[in-house]
Amino acid sequence: MTALAVLTGHYLRASFGSKVSLAFGAVQPFLFLVLFGPLFARSGVGSWAVLVPGLLVQLALTSAGMAGFGIVFDQRFGVLERLRVAPVSPVTLLLGRVLRDSLVLLVQAATIIVAGYALGLRAPLAGVLAALLLMTVLSVGMASLSYAAALTMRQELFAPVMSTVVVPLMLLSGALLPMSLAPAWLDVVSRLTPFRYAVEGLRALFSGSYGSSAVLWGTVVSLALAIGGLALGANRFRWEKA
């Protein structure tokens, strides 16, 4: 636990020391909120309580999904090579980074939510807090998978491959438009991705429907993604230390 706290603190200081990169991570969903949100709310497609949860999942996908980019640089400059001889377990090495990513994501998500309230979002505080917790679980799985991917593929392939994967996952999740508007075949495809359930779970929490099946499925799928991602990521870190 001491090693985990030290590692997490080290990564947090590095992240919060760069205010520009911290703000830049939330730029895209913030622009969607400000420029697309008013059109969305007036179109009759949905309300701010539908759009904002979708933007939180978009933020998790883009921010946590590209988390592995940092470890690409660590590989390139020999940082991982030095960590191999450190008396720290592979799980701790992974969790230190993942916890940092989740905390940074929470700060960015809180900014989006505050801006959403300023623009017209109305959601119960309990639902928002529960949604942030669910998003954190989702981000743990996504960041872990991102690190596993970065440690598996060639360094120069990570950015283009992950960018190509993240965009369709975001669109299929229904983050920007509810998948109820999609044709039947696209609706079926979207249900094969875990992020569809996360989006629907967050929207249910924002609406105050805490006991709905959407919240249950969103929680179950997000937990499964987190557990699977951590297992795969830890395995890759263990291989790097072998």
C-alpha positions as CSV (number, residue, x, y, z in Angstrom):
1,M,0.0,0.0,0.0
2,T,2.9,2.4,0.7
3,A,4.4,1.7,-2.7
4,L,1.0,2.2,-4.3
5,A,0.5,5.6,-2.5
6,V,4.0,6.7,-3.5
7,L,3.6,5.8,-7.1
8,T,0.1,7.3,-7.3
9,G,1.3,10.5,-5.7
10,H,4.2,10.7,-8.1
11,Y,2.0,10.3,-11.2
12,L,-0.5,12.8,-9.8
13,R,2.1,15.4,-9.2
14,A,3.3,15.0,-12.8
15,S,-0.3,15.2,-14.2
16,F,-1.5,18.2,-12.1
17,G,1.8,19.9,-12.6
18,S,0.8,20.3,-16.3
19,K,-2.3,22.4,-16.2
20,V,-2.5,22.7,-20.0
21,S,-2.5,18.9,-20.6
22,L,-5.1,18.4,-17.8
23,A,-7.4,21.0,-19.3
24,F,-6.8,19.7,-22.9
25,G,-8.1,16.3,-22.0
26,A,-11.6,17.7,-21.4
27,V,-11.6,20.1,-24.4
28,Q,-13.5,17.9,-26.8
29,P,-16.4,16.9,-24.6
30,F,-16.6,20.5,-23.3
31,L,-16.8,21.8,-26.9
32,F,-19.6,19.3,-27.6
33,L,-21.4,20.5,-24.4
34,V,-21.2,24.2,-25.4
35,L,-21.6,24.0,-29.2
36,F,-23.7,20.9,-29.6
37,G,-25.6,20.9,-26.4
38,P,-28.0,23.8,-27.1
39,L,-28.9,22.3,-30.4
40,F,-29.4,18.9,-28.8
41,A,-31.6,20.2,-26.0
42,R,-33.8,22.2,-28.5
43,S,-34.1,19.4,-31.0
44,G,-36.4,17.3,-28.9
45,V,-34.1,14.3,-29.2
46,G,-33.1,14.5,-25.5
47,S,-32.3,16.8,-22.6
48,W,-29.1,17.9,-20.9
49,A,-29.6,14.9,-18.6
50,V,-29.2,12.7,-21.7
51,L,-26.3,14.5,-23.3
52,V,-24.0,15.1,-20.2
53,P,-23.8,11.4,-19.2
54,G,-22.9,10.6,-22.8
55,L,-20.2,13.2,-22.7
56,L,-18.8,11.7,-19.5
57,V,-18.5,8.3,-21.2
58,Q,-16.9,10.0,-24.2
59,L,-14.4,11.6,-21.8
60,A,-13.7,8.2,-20.3
61,L,-13.1,6.7,-23.7
62,T,-10.9,9.4,-25.0
63,S,-8.9,10.1,-21.8
64,A,-8.6,6.7,-20.3
65,G,-8.5,5.0,-23.7
66,M,-5.3,7.0,-24.6
67,A,-3.8,6.5,-21.1
68,G,-1.3,4.0,-22.5
69,F,0.3,6.7,-24.6
70,G,2.3,7.7,-21.5
71,I,3.8,4.3,-21.1
72,V,4.9,4.4,-24.7
73,F,7.2,7.3,-23.8
74,D,8.3,5.4,-20.6
75,Q,9.3,2.5,-22.8
76,R,11.1,4.8,-25.3
77,F,13.2,6.6,-22.6
78,G,14.0,3.5,-20.5
79,V,11.7,4.2,-17.5
80,L,10.1,0.8,-17.7
81,E,13.5,-0.8,-17.9
82,R,14.4,0.8,-14.5
83,L,11.0,-0.2,-13.0
84,R,11.7,-3.9,-13.8
85,V,14.3,-4.0,-11.0
86,A,12.2,-2.2,-8.5
87,P,10.8,-4.3,-5.6
88,V,7.2,-3.5,-6.5
89,S,4.6,-6.0,-7.8
90,P,3.3,-5.6,-11.4
91,V,-0.2,-5.0,-10.0
92,T,1.1,-2.0,-8.0
93,L,2.8,-0.6,-11.0
94,L,-0.4,-0.8,-13.0
95,L,-2.7,0.5,-10.2
96,G,-0.5,3.5,-9.5
97,R,-1.1,4.7,-13.1
98,V,-4.7,3.7,-13.2
99,L,-5.6,5.5,-10.0
100,R,-3.9,8.6,-11.3
101,D,-5.9,8.4,-14.5
102,S,-9.1,7.9,-12.6
103,L,-8.6,10.9,-10.3
104,V,-7.6,13.1,-13.2
105,L,-10.7,12.0,-15.1
106,L,-12.9,12.8,-12.0
107,V,-11.6,16.4,-12.0
108,Q,-12.3,16.7,-15.7
109,A,-15.8,15.1,-15.4
110,A,-16.6,17.5,-12.5
111,T,-15.8,20.4,-14.7
112,I,-18.1,19.1,-17.5
113,I,-20.9,18.6,-15.0
114,V,-20.6,22.1,-13.5
115,A,-20.7,23.5,-17.0
116,G,-23.7,21.4,-17.7
117,Y,-25.6,22.8,-14.7
118,A,-24.7,26.3,-15.8
119,L,-26.2,25.5,-19.3
120,G,-29.4,24.0,-18.0
121,L,-28.7,20.5,-16.6
122,R,-31.0,19.4,-13.8
123,A,-30.0,16.2,-12.1
124,P,-30.2,15.0,-8.4
125,L,-26.9,15.3,-6.6
126,A,-27.1,11.6,-5.4
127,G,-27.5,10.5,-9.0
128,V,-24.6,12.6,-10.2
129,L,-22.3,11.2,-7.5
130,A,-23.3,7.7,-8.2
131,A,-22.7,8.3,-11.9
132,L,-19.2,9.6,-11.2
133,L,-18.5,6.4,-9.2
134,L,-19.7,4.3,-12.1
135,M,-17.6,6.3,-14.5
136,T,-14.6,5.8,-12.4
137,V,-15.1,2.0,-12.5
138,L,-15.4,2.2,-16.2
139,S,-12.3,4.3,-16.5
140,V,-10.3,1.8,-14.5
141,G,-11.1,-0.9,-17.0
142,M,-10.5,1.3,-20.0
143,A,-7.1,2.6,-18.8
144,S,-6.0,-0.9,-17.8
145,L,-6.8,-2.2,-21.3
146,S,-5.0,0.9,-22.8
147,Y,-1.8,0.0,-20.9
148,A,-2.1,-3.6,-21.9
149,A,-2.4,-2.6,-25.6
150,A,0.5,-0.2,-25.3
151,L,2.7,-2.9,-23.9
152,T,1.6,-5.4,-26.5
153,M,1.9,-3.6,-29.8
154,R,4.7,-1.7,-31.5
155,Q,5.1,1.8,-30.0
156,E,4.4,3.7,-33.3
157,L,1.1,1.8,-33.8
158,F,-0.5,2.6,-30.4
159,A,-1.8,6.1,-31.1
160,P,-3.4,5.4,-34.6
161,V,-4.8,2.0,-33.5
162,M,-6.4,3.3,-30.3
163,S,-7.8,6.4,-32.1
164,T,-9.4,4.2,-34.7
165,V,-10.9,1.9,-32.0
166,V,-12.1,4.7,-29.6
167,V,-14.2,6.6,-32.2
168,P,-16.5,3.8,-33.3
169,L,-16.9,2.6,-29.7
170,M,-18.0,6.1,-28.7
171,L,-20.5,6.3,-31.6
172,L,-21.9,2.9,-30.9
173,S,-22.3,3.7,-27.2
174,G,-24.9,6.2,-28.0
175,A,-23.0,8.9,-26.2
176,L,-23.9,11.7,-28.6
177,L,-27.3,10.4,-29.8
178,P,-29.6,7.8,-28.1
179,M,-29.3,4.5,-29.9
180,S,-33.1,4.3,-29.8
181,L,-32.9,6.5,-33.0
182,A,-30.6,3.9,-34.7
183,P,-31.8,1.3,-37.3
184,A,-32.3,-2.2,-35.9
185,W,-28.9,-3.6,-37.1
186,L,-27.0,-0.7,-35.6
187,D,-28.9,-1.1,-32.3
188,V,-27.9,-4.8,-32.2
189,V,-24.2,-4.0,-32.9
190,S,-24.1,-1.3,-30.2
191,R,-25.4,-3.8,-27.6
192,L,-22.3,-5.9,-28.2
193,T,-20.1,-3.1,-26.8
194,P,-19.8,-2.5,-23.0
195,F,-20.1,1.3,-23.3
196,R,-23.7,1.2,-24.4
197,Y,-24.6,-0.1,-21.0
198,A,-22.4,2.4,-19.2
199,V,-24.1,5.3,-21.1
200,E,-27.6,4.0,-20.3
201,G,-26.7,3.4,-16.7
202,L,-25.3,6.9,-16.2
203,R,-28.4,8.4,-17.9
204,A,-30.7,6.5,-15.5
205,L,-28.7,7.8,-12.5
206,F,-28.9,11.4,-13.8
207,S,-32.7,10.9,-14.1
208,G,-32.9,9.6,-10.5
209,S,-33.9,6.0,-11.5
210,Y,-31.4,4.4,-9.1
211,G,-33.1,0.9,-9.1
212,S,-33.6,0.5,-12.8
213,S,-32.2,-2.4,-14.9
214,A,-30.1,0.1,-16.9
215,V,-28.2,1.0,-13.7
216,L,-27.8,-2.7,-12.8
217,W,-26.5,-3.7,-16.3
218,G,-24.2,-0.6,-16.4
219,T,-22.7,-1.5,-13.1
220,V,-22.3,-5.2,-13.9
221,V,-20.7,-4.5,-17.3
222,S,-18.4,-1.8,-16.0
223,L,-17.2,-4.0,-13.1
224,A,-16.6,-6.9,-15.5
225,L,-14.6,-4.5,-17.8
226,A,-12.6,-3.2,-14.8
227,I,-11.8,-6.7,-13.4
228,G,-10.9,-8.0,-16.9
229,G,-8.8,-5.0,-17.8
230,L,-6.9,-5.1,-14.5
231,A,-6.2,-8.8,-14.9
232,L,-4.9,-8.3,-18.5
233,G,-3.0,-5.2,-17.7
234,A,-1.3,-6.7,-14.6
235,N,-0.4,-9.7,-16.7
236,R,1.3,-7.5,-19.3
237,F,3.2,-5.6,-16.5
238,R,4.3,-9.0,-15.0
239,W,5.6,-10.0,-18.4
240,E,7.6,-6.8,-18.7
241,K,9.2,-7.4,-15.4
242,A,10.0,-11.0,-16.2
